[in-house]
Amino acid sequence: MSTTLARKETVTRKWYIIDAAGKPLGRTATVAANILRGKHKPDYTPHVDCGDHVIVINTSQAVLTGNKLDQKFYRRHSGWVGGLKEVSYKRIMETKPEFAMMQAVRGMMSKNTRDRGALKRLRVFRGAEHNHDAQQPIEWTQE
């Protein structure tokens, strides 16, 4: 019996919707990252980009467990002396919950060109409305 390997030409991509309402941010990001990489498919091949498109809705209703709202910070540095900027996740979840979800998914992906291309297939929305009805997305039910 031989192992079948996926090829770039034979990959068929589907669209999935993940509802983040009432679910932990990290758990939702893990599911999205696995779908983007294609790890849910039986013909997953690590060196081929065989993932699907993901739409994450209701990110404003995602939950951070424990004391992460107060104790967790998003930090960036300009490269200059004293250039450290930090914002608490409480403020991020109030103003830009889509950004928090994107950062969580980005942190769970590999740092290579294949997975940077996979991040382009991620769409994140604050509420329940999205503009991808023409793609006929399927509700993701497996957890």
N, C-alpha and C positions, 0 to 999 in steps of 0.2 A: 504494500500500500504506500502510495507516495503522498507527500504533503503538497497541497496546493498553495501557491503564493499569489497574492493579489498583484496586479500590475496597474500602473497609472491609467492605462487606456480602458481597463475593464471596471473601474470603480464607479458605482452608481451612488449618488448622494441623495439622501432624504432630508427633510426638514422636520425638526422636532421642537415642541414647545415645552418649556419647564416652568412651572408656576412656583415662585419662591415665597408665596404668602405663608407666613407662619412657620417656615422652615429655617433652620440655621444657615447662615450665609456660607459657611465653609462646606457643609454637606451638599448644598445646591451647586456650589462651584466645582466640587469633585465630580458630580454627575455630569455637569457640562463639559469638563475637561476630558472625561473618558469618552463622551460622544464625539467631541471634536477630534480626538485622536483616532477614533474608530475601534476602540478596545471592546465595544459591545458586539462587534460583528464576529461571526465564526471564522471568516477568512482574514482576520487581522494580521497584517504583516508590518513589523516594526519599521522597516526602511522605506515603506510606501505611505504616502498621505492618503489614507482611505477613510477619513472621518466624514461626518455629516454636518449639516448646518444646524445651529442651535439658536432658538429665540428664548430669552429669559424674560418673563413678565413679572410684575408686582414686586420689583426689587425694593421698593420703599417699605414693604411689609415684611422683609426678611428680618430674621432675629439674630442678634449676637448674644451668645450665652455667657454666663458668668459676669465678670466685671469688665468685659472687653470694651463696652461703650465708653467707659471712663479711663481705663488703663492702657488701651491700645492706641497707637499713634501711627499715622502715615507720615513718613519722613522722606525728604528729598534734600539734596545738597547741590548748590550751584557750582561748587568747585573752588570758590573763593573763601578767604578766611572769614569766619562768622556767617557763612552762607547756608547754615542748616535751617530748613523750614520744617515745621511739624504741625500737623492738624490732628485733633482727636477724632476718633471714629464716630463719636456722638455727633459732632458737627458735620462730618461727611455724610452720615446716614440721614441727616436732616436736609442737607442741601443737594448732594449728588450721590444718591444711593447706587446709580448705574456705575459710577466710577469705582465704588467699593467692590461691586461684583466683578467688574473687569479686572481689577487688580488681584482679586482672589483667584480667578481663573488663570490669569497670566502667571501667577506664582506657582500654580500646579502643573504647568506645561513645561516641557523640556526647553532648554535654551538653545535652539538650533533653528535653521531656516525652515525646516518642515513644519514645525509647530508654530513659528511666527506666521506662516501662511495659513495655518489652521485657525489662528485667532481672528483672521479676517472673516471667517464664517460665523463669528459670534455676534449676535445682536441682542442688546440689553435695553429694556424699557422699564420706566418707573411704574407705570400703571398697567392695567389689563389690556389696553388697546395697543395694537401693533399694525404696521402697514404691509404685512407679508401674507395676506390672505390668498393672493394669486398663486403662491407656491404650495398651497394645500398642506400646511404643516400638521403633523400628528402629535397628539398629546402624549408626553412621556410619562408612563405609569410605573415603570420598574424603579425600585429604589435601591 
